[in-house]
Amino acid sequence: MNTLETLCEIAREIFLADFADNEPQQFTINLNPVPASRPRVYSNGGVGYGKKYTEFQKHAVGPCNSFCGRKTAKPVAAFIEHIVQRPKEPSKPYPNGDIDNYDKGPMDAMVKSKLFFEDDVQVVFLISVKRYQKENETPCVHTIWFDFDM
């Protein structure tokens, strides 16, 4: 296990162990994570994203619509792990794309489903990691979160 994989494991374990009393919920989107591209603003005021991100969004909402957990209107703390498909010859030991852009896709899909929380503005604490898939691991976005009173 490399250092990044170890950090991911530690972050997940700390998040779950320290806040187990808050009844964390989990959800996995079984798609290869894609970072949000720069938005294109059109003359008519519309906004569009690149093809890969638009496809991710289109396919991520479906799985989110099957969520059977509890919806919340409270503040949310979340842990998101982006397990990205490893290219045959990666140029870096970690996935390309800003980590905050990876977070946008699953968060927006969760909001669009209207089953998780009202809006991602409720997410007040976030731990996010991105890494390549391990051998025999499927690319996905795994999210763990809990709500709490302030």
N, CA, C and O atoms as a DFTB+ gen file, in Angstrom:
600 C
 N C O
     1  1       0.854      -1.172       0.000
     2  2       0.000       0.000       0.000
     3  2       0.904       1.241       0.000
     4  3       1.837       1.330       0.797
     5  1       0.621       2.203      -0.904
     6  2       1.448       3.407      -0.957
     7  2       0.945       4.451       0.047
     8  3      -0.085       4.259       0.693
     9  1       1.667       5.528       0.163
    10  2       1.347       6.558       1.155
    11  2      -0.041       7.144       0.945
    12  3      -0.771       7.346       1.915
    13  1      -0.425       7.424      -0.305
    14  2      -1.742       7.995      -0.580
    15  2      -2.857       7.034      -0.163
    16  3      -3.835       7.452       0.457
    17  1      -2.715       5.761      -0.498
    18  2      -3.719       4.774      -0.099
    19  2      -3.811       4.689       1.422
    20  3      -4.905       4.559       1.969
    21  1      -2.672       4.761       2.105
    22  2      -2.657       4.729       3.569
    23  2      -3.370       5.955       4.137
    24  3      -4.163       5.833       5.071
    25  1      -3.092       7.137       3.577
    26  2      -3.777       8.350       4.034
    27  2      -5.284       8.243       3.846
    28  3      -6.050       8.664       4.713
    29  1      -5.710       7.683       2.724
    30  2      -7.146       7.491       2.467
    31  2      -7.767       6.594       3.531
    32  3      -8.830       6.900       4.071
    33  1      -7.104       5.498       3.823
    34  2      -7.612       4.551       4.831
    35  2      -7.692       5.218       6.208
    36  3      -8.689       5.074       6.915
    37  1      -6.650       5.937       6.577
    38  2      -6.618       6.596       7.885
    39  2      -7.726       7.643       7.979
    40  3      -8.441       7.702       8.980
    41  1      -7.871       8.466       6.941
    42  2      -8.898       9.510       6.954
    43  2     -10.291       8.901       7.102
    44  3     -11.105       9.399       7.879
    45  1     -10.568       7.828       6.361
    46  2     -11.871       7.164       6.450
    47  2     -12.104       6.610       7.849
    48  3     -13.179       6.789       8.421
    49  1     -11.106       5.944       8.395
    50  2     -11.244       5.334       9.722
    51  2     -11.443       6.384      10.811
    52  3     -12.268       6.199      11.706
    53  1     -10.703       7.476      10.743
    54  2     -10.864       8.551      11.731
    55  2     -12.262       9.147      11.615
    56  3     -12.940       9.362      12.619
    57  1     -12.683       9.411      10.391
    58  2     -14.005       9.999      10.166
    59  2     -15.089       9.102      10.755
    60  3     -15.978       9.578      11.461
    61  1     -15.015       7.815      10.467
    62  2     -16.039       6.882      10.959
    63  2     -15.935       6.666      12.466
    64  3     -16.955       6.644      13.154
    65  1     -14.735       6.507      12.983
    66  2     -14.569       6.208      14.406
    67  2     -14.962       7.391      15.284
    68  3     -15.638       7.220      16.298
    69  1     -14.540       8.578      14.896
    70  2     -14.798       9.738      15.734
    71  2     -16.260      10.175      15.726
    72  3     -16.718      10.832      16.662
    73  1     -16.987       9.817      14.682
    74  2     -18.354      10.314      14.562
    75  2     -19.384       9.201      14.431
    76  3     -20.479       9.419      13.912
    77  1     -19.034       8.017      14.900
    78  2     -19.933       6.865      14.788
    79  2     -21.275       7.107      15.470
    80  3     -22.293       6.570      15.031
    81  1     -21.294       7.905      16.532
    82  2     -22.548       8.182      17.241
    83  2     -23.516       9.022      16.416
    84  3     -24.700       9.102      16.746
    85  1     -23.031       9.645      15.352
    86  2     -23.870      10.491      14.513
    87  2     -24.594       9.726      13.401
    88  3     -25.196      10.338      12.518
    89  1     -24.539       8.416      13.440
    90  2     -25.209       7.558      12.450
    91  2     -24.837       7.930      11.012
    92  3     -25.676       8.427      10.260
    93  1     -23.584       7.689      10.633
    94  2     -23.186       8.003       9.258
    95  2     -23.965       7.180       8.234
    96  3     -24.364       6.043       8.485
    97  1     -24.163       7.794       7.088
    98  2     -24.784       7.125       5.950
    99  2     -23.721       6.996       4.862
   100  3     -22.754       7.758       4.835
   101  1     -23.907       6.033       3.971
   102  2     -22.932       5.806       2.908
   103  2     -23.655       5.618       1.588
   104  3     -24.787       5.136       1.539
   105  1     -22.977       6.007       0.524
   106  2     -23.522       5.780      -0.815
   107  2     -22.365       5.723      -1.801
   108  3     -21.408       6.489      -1.690
   109  1     -22.453       4.820      -2.757
   110  2     -21.420       4.675      -3.778
   111  2     -22.030       4.871      -5.156
   112  3     -23.066       4.290      -5.480
   113  1     -21.380       5.692      -5.956
   114  2     -21.740       5.869      -7.363
   115  2     -20.720       5.065      -8.153
   116  3     -19.545       5.431      -8.206
   117  1     -21.155       3.983      -8.762
   118  2     -20.252       3.071      -9.474
   119  2     -19.964       3.552     -10.891
   120  3     -20.320       2.907     -11.877
   121  1     -19.316       4.692     -10.958
   122  2     -18.872       5.283     -12.216
   123  2     -17.447       5.775     -12.022
   124  3     -17.042       6.083     -10.901
   125  1     -16.693       5.851     -13.098
   126  2     -15.358       6.420     -13.029
   127  2     -15.490       7.917     -12.741
   128  3     -16.115       8.630     -13.527
   129  1     -14.923       8.413     -11.643
   130  2     -15.048       9.831     -11.318
   131  2     -14.452      10.734     -12.395
   132  3     -13.432      10.411     -13.004
   133  1     -15.106      11.863     -12.614
   134  2     -14.655      12.840     -13.604
   135  2     -14.687      14.218     -12.945
   136  3     -15.705      14.592     -12.362
   137  1     -13.590      14.983     -13.027
   138  2     -13.630      16.332     -12.453
   139  2     -14.494      17.251     -13.314
   140  3     -14.554      17.099     -14.534
   141  1     -15.157      18.197     -12.668
   142  2     -15.951      19.177     -13.409
   143  2     -15.016      20.006     -14.278
   144  3     -13.941      20.419     -13.843
   145  1     -15.440      20.238     -15.497
   146  2     -14.666      21.093     -16.395
   147  2     -15.038      22.549     -16.116
   148  3     -15.983      22.831     -15.379
   149  1     -14.297      23.446     -16.704
   150  2     -14.646      24.866     -16.561
   151  2     -16.008      25.094     -17.214
   152  3     -16.259      24.608     -18.316
   153  1     -16.878      25.828     -16.539
   154  2     -18.176      26.100     -17.163
   155  2     -18.019      27.067     -18.337
   156  3     -17.229      28.009     -18.287
   157  1     -18.784      26.811     -19.381
   158  2     -18.830      27.722     -20.528
   159  2     -20.112      28.533     -20.391
   160  3     -21.199      27.967     -20.266
   161  1     -19.988      29.841     -20.413
   162  2     -21.155      30.712     -20.318
   163  2     -21.495      31.170     -21.730
   164  3     -20.662      31.746     -22.431
   165  1     -22.729      30.904     -22.133
   166  2     -23.174      31.237     -23.478
   167  2     -23.819      32.618     -23.510
   168  3     -24.217      33.141     -22.469
   169  1     -23.922      33.202     -24.685
   170  2     -24.462      34.557     -24.839
   171  2     -25.903      34.670     -24.344
   172  3     -26.341      35.753     -23.956
   173  1     -26.643      33.554     -24.354
   174  2     -28.031      33.588     -23.877
   175  2     -28.113      33.448     -22.355
   176  3     -29.207      33.401     -21.793
   177  1     -26.946      33.381     -21.684
   178  2     -26.922      33.269     -20.233
   179  2     -26.839      31.838     -19.729
   180  3     -26.671      31.614     -18.531
   181  1     -26.954      30.870     -20.626
   182  2     -26.868      29.467     -20.237
   183  2     -25.436      29.070     -19.894
   184  3     -24.480      29.747     -20.273
   185  1     -25.309      27.971     -19.178
   186  2     -24.000      27.470     -18.776
   187  2     -23.884      26.019     -19.228
   188  3     -24.839      25.252     -19.109
   189  1     -22.725      25.643     -19.742
   190  2     -22.496      24.267     -20.171
   191  2     -21.139      23.779     -19.695
   192  3     -20.233      24.568     -19.428
   193  1     -21.015      22.453     -19.595
   194  2     -19.763      21.826     -19.171
   195  2     -19.265      20.918     -20.287
   196  3     -19.988      20.644     -21.245
   197  1     -18.027      20.456     -20.157
   198  2     -17.436      19.557     -21.139
   199  2     -18.176      18.233     -21.235
   200  3     -18.963      17.879     -20.358
   201  1     -17.909      17.504     -22.323
   202  2     -18.626      16.261     -22.615
   203  2     -18.450      15.195     -21.532
   204  3     -19.431      14.586     -21.104
   205  1     -17.212      14.963     -21.084
   206  2     -16.972      13.907     -20.091
   207  2     -17.722      14.188     -18.794
   208  3     -18.336      13.292     -18.215
   209  1     -17.667      15.444     -18.343
   210  2     -18.344      15.795     -17.098
   211  2     -19.870      15.724     -17.265
   212  3     -20.574      15.254     -16.372
   213  1     -20.364      16.183     -18.391
   214  2     -21.806      16.130     -18.652
   215  2     -22.294      14.688     -18.665
   216  3     -23.369      14.395     -18.142
   217  1     -21.514      13.784     -19.259
   218  2     -21.868      12.356     -19.270
   219  2     -21.853      11.779     -17.861
   220  3     -22.744      11.013     -17.494
   221  1     -20.837      12.146     -17.063
   222  2     -20.785      11.672     -15.679
   223  2     -22.042      12.121     -14.945
   224  3     -22.690      11.319     -14.273
   225  1     -22.387      13.389     -15.069
   226  2     -23.575      13.926     -14.400
   227  2     -24.839      13.173     -14.804
   228  3     -25.660      12.809     -13.962
   229  1     -24.973      12.950     -16.094
   230  2     -26.163      12.270     -16.616
   231  2     -26.294      10.870     -16.018
   232  3     -27.389      10.448     -15.647
   233  1     -25.187      10.163     -15.927
   234  2     -25.229       8.780     -15.437
   235  2     -25.196       8.677     -13.906
   236  3     -25.584       7.646     -13.357
   237  1     -24.747       9.710     -13.219
   238  2     -24.658       9.668     -11.750
   239  2     -26.002       9.908     -11.076
   240  3     -26.243       9.394      -9.984
   241  1     -26.871      10.672     -11.703
   242  2     -28.166      10.986     -11.084
   243  2     -29.019       9.725     -10.940
   244  3     -29.724       9.573      -9.943
   245  1     -28.968       8.828     -11.909
   246  2     -29.761       7.589     -11.849
   247  2     -29.502       6.781     -10.594
   248  3     -30.444       6.472      -9.864
   249  1     -28.233       6.424     -10.315
   250  2     -27.958       5.690      -9.078
   251  2     -28.381       6.469      -7.827
   252  3     -28.870       5.877      -6.865
   253  1     -28.197       7.777      -7.838
   254  2     -28.584       8.585      -6.676
   255  2     -30.094       8.521      -6.433
   256  3     -30.548       8.604      -5.292
   257  1     -30.863       8.372      -7.509
   258  2     -32.318       8.284      -7.366
   259  2     -32.766       6.996      -6.682
   260  3     -33.933       6.862      -6.317
   261  1     -31.841       6.045      -6.505
   262  2     -32.196       4.787      -5.829
   263  2     -31.827       4.808      -4.342
   264  3     -31.995       3.802      -3.653
   265  1     -31.331       5.930      -3.847
   266  2     -30.927       6.032      -2.440
   267  2     -32.141       5.853      -1.531
   268  3     -33.189       6.461      -1.749
   269  1     -31.986       5.018      -0.517
   270  2     -33.088       4.711       0.402
   271  2     -32.816       5.185       1.829
   272  3     -33.542       4.812       2.751
   273  1     -31.794       5.992       2.019
   274  2     -31.466       6.479       3.360
   275  2     -32.363       7.625       3.776
   276  3     -33.436       7.844       3.214
   277  1     -31.889       8.358       4.789
   278  2     -32.716       9.449       5.293
   279  2     -32.189      10.790       4.790
   280  3     -30.985      11.046       4.791
   281  1     -33.107      11.623       4.369
   282  2     -32.787      12.964       3.894
   283  2     -32.647      13.882       5.102
   284  3     -33.279      13.663       6.136
   285  1     -31.813      14.914       4.965
   286  2     -31.610      15.831       6.081
   287  2     -31.654      17.285       5.631
   288  3     -31.326      17.614       4.491
   289  1     -32.063      18.134       6.543
   290  2     -32.017      19.579       6.336
   291  2     -30.969      20.201       7.261
   292  3     -30.801      21.420       7.288
   293  1     -30.270      19.359       8.014
   294  2     -29.252      19.817       8.973
   295  2     -27.897      20.009       8.278
   296  3     -27.723      19.609       7.127
   297  1     -26.938      20.626       8.988
   298  2     -25.577      20.690       8.464
   299  2     -25.006      19.275       8.298
   300  3     -25.370      18.355       9.031
   301  1     -24.113      19.123       7.330
   302  2     -23.571      17.817       6.964
   303  2     -22.040      17.842       6.995
   304  3     -21.414      18.807       6.557
   305  1     -21.454      16.768       7.519
   306  2     -20.012      16.515       7.427
   307  2     -19.855      15.319       6.495
   308  3     -20.591      14.341       6.623
   309  1     -18.907      15.381       5.560
   310  2     -18.793      14.320       4.558
   311  2     -17.345      13.919       4.300
   312  3     -16.411      14.703       4.467
   313  1     -17.202      12.660       3.883
   314  2     -15.936      12.090       3.421
   315  2     -16.213      11.548       2.026
   316  3     -17.100      10.711       1.855
   317  1     -15.472      12.010       1.030
   318  2     -15.658      11.542      -0.344
   319  2     -14.348      10.950      -0.840
   320  3     -13.299      11.591      -0.784
   321  1     -14.425       9.714      -1.328
   322  2     -13.254       9.052      -1.904
   323  2     -13.524       8.804      -3.385
   324  3     -14.450       8.082      -3.754
   325  1     -12.696       9.419      -4.218
   326  2     -12.791       9.270      -5.670
   327  2     -11.769       8.215      -6.091
   328  3     -10.562       8.456      -6.039
   329  1     -12.248       7.069      -6.500
   330  2     -11.378       5.972      -6.931
   331  2     -11.407       5.981      -8.458
   332  3     -12.369       5.523      -9.075
   333  1     -10.353       6.503      -9.049
   334  2     -10.292       6.792     -10.481
   335  2      -9.624       5.651     -11.241
   336  3      -8.655       5.053     -10.774
   337  1     -10.165       5.364     -12.419
   338  2      -9.589       4.315     -13.271
   339  2      -8.147       4.674     -13.610
   340  3      -7.851       5.786     -14.047
   341  1      -7.261       3.711     -13.399
   342  2      -5.832       3.927     -13.670
   343  2      -5.582       3.827     -15.175
   344  3      -5.941       2.825     -15.794
   345  1      -4.963       4.865     -15.777
   346  2      -4.590       4.760     -17.192
   347  2      -3.460       3.743     -17.360
   348  3      -2.763       3.413     -16.400
   349  1      -3.288       3.256     -18.575
   350  2      -2.226       2.267     -18.816
   351  2      -0.857       2.825     -18.446
   352  3      -0.035       2.116     -17.866
   353  1      -0.610       4.079     -18.774
   354  2       0.659       4.720     -18.433
   355  2       0.375       6.096     -17.847
   356  3       0.419       7.097     -18.563
   357  1       0.080       6.152     -16.538
   358  2      -0.237       7.457     -15.930
   359  2       0.954       8.409     -15.967
   360  3       2.097       7.991     -15.778
   361  1       0.682       9.689     -16.211
   362  2       1.752      10.687     -16.228
   363  2       2.134      11.107     -14.816
   364  3       3.220      11.645     -14.599
   365  1       1.245      10.863     -13.852
   366  2       1.486      11.206     -12.448
   367  2       1.040      10.030     -11.588
   368  3       0.278       9.182     -12.052
   369  1       1.502       9.966     -10.347
   370  2       1.072       8.872      -9.467
   371  2      -0.318       9.103      -8.859
   372  3      -0.769       8.323      -8.020
   373  1      -0.982      10.159      -9.278
   374  2      -2.322      10.491      -8.784
   375  2      -3.145      11.028      -9.959
   376  3      -2.582      11.478     -10.957
   377  1      -4.469      10.982      -9.841
   378  2      -5.329      11.415     -10.958
   379  2      -5.210      12.905     -11.266
   380  3      -5.021      13.722     -10.364
   381  1      -5.321      13.247     -12.542
   382  2      -5.350      14.643     -12.969
   383  2      -6.667      15.279     -12.560
   384  3      -7.669      14.585     -12.392
   385  1      -6.670      16.565     -12.404
   386  2      -7.879      17.310     -12.062
   387  2      -7.841      17.779     -10.618
   388  3      -7.373      17.064      -9.731
   389  1      -8.338      18.983     -10.393
   390  2      -8.396      19.537      -9.048
   391  2      -9.391      18.747      -8.213
   392  3     -10.460      18.371      -8.694
   393  1      -9.036      18.502      -6.972
   394  2      -9.880      17.670      -6.112
   395  2     -11.255      18.292      -5.900
   396  3     -12.249      17.569      -5.828
   397  1     -11.332      19.623      -5.798
   398  2     -12.639      20.248      -5.608
   399  2     -13.526      20.068      -6.838
   400  3     -14.750      20.051      -6.716
   401  1     -12.928      19.933      -8.014
   402  2     -13.717      19.675      -9.217
   403  2     -14.238      18.237      -9.250
   404  3     -15.295      17.974      -9.824
   405  1     -13.506      17.312      -8.640
   406  2     -14.012      15.944      -8.507
   407  2     -15.231      15.920      -7.585
   408  3     -16.165      15.153      -7.817
   409  1     -15.230      16.747      -6.549
   410  2     -16.326      16.761      -5.574
   411  2     -17.631      17.283      -6.167
   412  3     -18.710      16.859      -5.753
   413  1     -17.546      18.181      -7.114
   414  2     -18.735      18.833      -7.671
   415  2     -19.725      17.836      -8.276
   416  3     -20.927      17.945      -8.035
   417  1     -19.247      16.877      -9.048
   418  2     -20.135      15.939      -9.737
   419  2     -21.021      15.119      -8.812
   420  3     -22.244      15.159      -8.945
   421  1     -20.432      14.376      -7.876
   422  2     -21.289      13.576      -7.002
   423  2     -22.183      14.425      -6.106
   424  3     -23.325      14.054      -5.835
   425  1     -21.665      15.566      -5.644
   426  2     -22.492      16.429      -4.793
   427  2     -23.690      16.947      -5.575
   428  3     -24.810      16.937      -5.064
   429  1     -23.472      17.399      -6.809
   430  2     -24.587      17.891      -7.621
   431  2     -25.588      16.779      -7.930
   432  3     -26.796      17.014      -7.918
   433  1     -25.097      15.578      -8.204
   434  2     -26.005      14.450      -8.472
   435  2     -26.843      14.125      -7.237
   436  3     -28.033      13.831      -7.349
   437  1     -26.224      14.178      -6.068
   438  2     -26.957      13.913      -4.831
   439  2     -28.045      14.968      -4.607
   440  3     -29.151      14.640      -4.178
   441  1     -27.729      16.231      -4.897
   442  2     -28.715      17.306      -4.738
   443  2     -29.840      17.150      -5.761
   444  3     -31.011      17.316      -5.420
   445  1     -29.499      16.833      -7.008
   446  2     -30.519      16.680      -8.053
   447  2     -31.514      15.576      -7.724
   448  3     -32.688      15.670      -8.083
   449  1     -31.053      14.536      -7.047
   450  2     -31.958      13.434      -6.698
   451  2     -32.973      13.844      -5.633
   452  3     -34.031      13.226      -5.515
   453  1     -32.658      14.879      -4.862
   454  2     -33.521      15.382      -3.780
   455  2     -33.766      14.356      -2.682
   456  3     -34.764      14.440      -1.966
   457  1     -32.855      13.379      -2.541
   458  2     -33.031      12.316      -1.551
   459  2     -32.013      12.361      -0.409
   460  3     -32.208      11.699       0.610
   461  1     -30.947      13.119      -0.560
   462  2     -29.864      13.132       0.427
   463  2     -29.974      14.335       1.368
   464  3     -30.091      14.181       2.584
   465  1     -29.933      15.538       0.779
   466  2     -30.064      16.780       1.523
   467  2     -30.656      17.823       0.585
   468  3     -30.745      17.615      -0.624
   469  1     -31.059      18.953       1.168
   470  2     -31.719      19.993       0.371
   471  2     -30.765      20.594      -0.665
   472  3     -31.116      20.751      -1.834
   473  1     -29.549      20.927      -0.209
   474  2     -28.579      21.583      -1.075
   475  2     -27.181      21.302      -0.544
   476  3     -27.004      21.077       0.653
   477  1     -26.192      21.314      -1.424
   478  2     -24.839      21.040      -0.950
   479  2     -24.256      22.203      -0.148
   480  3     -23.140      22.094       0.360
   481  1     -24.979      23.303      -0.024
   482  2     -24.561      24.374       0.877
   483  2     -24.574      23.879       2.328
   484  3     -23.907      24.454       3.187
   485  1     -25.329      22.819       2.596
   486  2     -25.384      22.221       3.935
   487  2     -24.080      21.523       4.322
   488  3     -23.834      21.288       5.505
   489  1     -23.251      21.192       3.345
   490  2     -21.980      20.521       3.645
   491  2     -21.031      21.571       4.215
   492  3     -20.548      22.449       3.501
   493  1     -20.777      21.459       5.516
   494  2     -19.946      22.438       6.214
   495  2     -18.561      21.886       6.544
   496  3     -17.672      22.631       6.957
   497  1     -18.382      20.586       6.363
   498  2     -17.094      19.943       6.632
   499  2     -16.919      18.851       5.598
   500  3     -17.822      18.043       5.379
   501  1     -15.740      18.826       4.953
   502  2     -15.522      17.855       3.888
   503  2     -14.078      17.374       3.910
   504  3     -13.137      18.168       3.941
   505  1     -13.927      16.056       3.894
   506  2     -12.635      15.417       3.661
   507  2     -12.765      14.749       2.309
   508  3     -13.686      13.962       2.090
   509  1     -11.862      15.049       1.409
   510  2     -11.959      14.515       0.060
   511  2     -10.607      13.952      -0.366
   512  3      -9.565      14.567      -0.138
   513  1     -10.636      12.784      -0.982
   514  2      -9.414      12.158      -1.484
   515  2      -9.650      11.656      -2.907
   516  3     -10.765      11.288      -3.275
   517  1      -8.583      11.648      -3.693
   518  2      -8.634      11.072      -5.033
   519  2      -7.426      10.171      -5.172
   520  3      -6.330      10.491      -4.714
   521  1      -7.650       9.043      -5.813
   522  2      -6.557       8.094      -6.012
   523  2      -6.926       7.180      -7.159
   524  3      -8.089       7.074      -7.550
   525  1      -5.896       6.514      -7.696
   526  2      -6.166       5.501      -8.711
   527  2      -6.681       4.228      -8.052
   528  3      -6.390       3.947      -6.890
   529  1      -7.437       3.480      -8.807
   530  2      -7.949       2.202      -8.318
   531  2      -6.797       1.247      -8.045
   532  3      -5.760       1.293      -8.706
   533  1      -6.999       0.388      -7.066
   534  2      -6.052      -0.693      -6.794
   535  2      -6.376      -1.832      -7.760
   536  3      -7.411      -1.825      -8.427
   537  1      -5.482      -2.796      -7.820
   538  2      -5.731      -3.968      -8.654
   539  2      -7.024      -4.644      -8.190
   540  3      -7.241      -4.795      -6.988
   541  1      -7.863      -5.041      -9.107
   542  2      -9.150      -5.693      -8.835
   543  2     -10.134      -4.795      -8.094
   544  3     -11.022      -5.297      -7.406
   545  1      -9.994      -3.491      -8.220
   546  2     -10.921      -2.539      -7.611
   547  2     -11.637      -1.788      -8.730
   548  3     -11.033      -1.462      -9.752
   549  1     -12.899      -1.521      -8.538
   550  2     -13.704      -0.836      -9.542
   551  2     -13.693       0.670      -9.289
   552  3     -13.838       1.102      -8.146
   553  1     -13.523       1.472     -10.337
   554  2     -13.604       2.925     -10.153
   555  2     -14.991       3.315      -9.636
   556  3     -16.001       2.753     -10.061
   557  1     -15.027       4.275      -8.723
   558  2     -16.302       4.720      -8.156
   559  2     -16.081       5.969      -7.321
   560  3     -14.952       6.418      -7.126
   561  1     -17.175       6.515      -6.838
   562  2     -17.136       7.600      -5.861
   563  2     -17.855       7.078      -4.631
   564  3     -19.041       6.751      -4.684
   565  1     -17.130       7.001      -3.526
   566  2     -17.723       6.498      -2.283
   567  2     -17.865       7.686      -1.326
   568  3     -16.893       8.377      -1.022
   569  1     -19.088       7.903      -0.865
   570  2     -19.375       9.032       0.021
   571  2     -19.924       8.529       1.345
   572  3     -20.803       7.669       1.381
   573  1     -19.396       9.072       2.427
   574  2     -19.884       8.800       3.775
   575  2     -20.211      10.163       4.384
   576  3     -19.414      11.093       4.261
   577  1     -21.349      10.298       5.027
   578  2     -21.707      11.574       5.627
   579  2     -22.617      11.368       6.826
   580  3     -23.216      10.309       7.014
   581  1     -22.695      12.408       7.619
   582  2     -23.656      12.424       8.720
   583  2     -24.117      13.851       8.920
   584  3     -23.400      14.800       8.602
   585  1     -25.311      13.992       9.445
   586  2     -25.829      15.309       9.776
   587  2     -25.689      15.538      11.280
   588  3     -25.513      14.588      12.044
   589  1     -25.766      16.775      11.693
   590  2     -25.595      17.092      13.104
   591  2     -26.235      18.441      13.413
   592  3     -26.491      19.247      12.518
   593  1     -26.484      18.668      14.694
   594  2     -26.999      19.950      15.163
   595  2     -25.834      20.863      15.485
   596  3     -24.805      20.416      15.991
   597  1     -25.994      22.117      15.195
   598  2     -24.925      23.083      15.508
   599  2     -25.266      23.825      16.792
   600  3     -24.499      24.681      17.233
